[in-house]
Amino acid sequence: MIFGKKNGHFTVSSLYKSILNPGVRDVNMMKVWKAKIPLKVRIFLWQVDRNKVQAAVHLKSKKWQGDINCKFCNDEEDTNHIMFGCPNAFFLWAVI
């Protein structure tokens, strides 16, 4: 709820100020959203930034019965590992 500063009640000016300044913005993610890349890639990059990729460690916390280790290198699989930590990911980034 949007409230005015003086008395704690909603005001039109408090709504206007909230619209103009919605809060803290992530500058790097704003660049990603404005980039001329496919929407699927932008959404995936947002998920990586927010640590929302469905890695084994995250799935295990939701009572998933599978193994939490990477199938390629047998290290614990989380978002950072999938993107940068796994030797296969490192090789892929080097090729790109």
Buried (B, 14 or more C-beta within 10 A) or exposed (E): EEEBEEEEEEBEEBEEBEEEEEEEEEEEBEEBEEEEEEEEEBEBBBEBBEEEBEBBBBBBEEEEEEEBBBEEEEEBBBBBBBBEBBEEBEEEEEEE
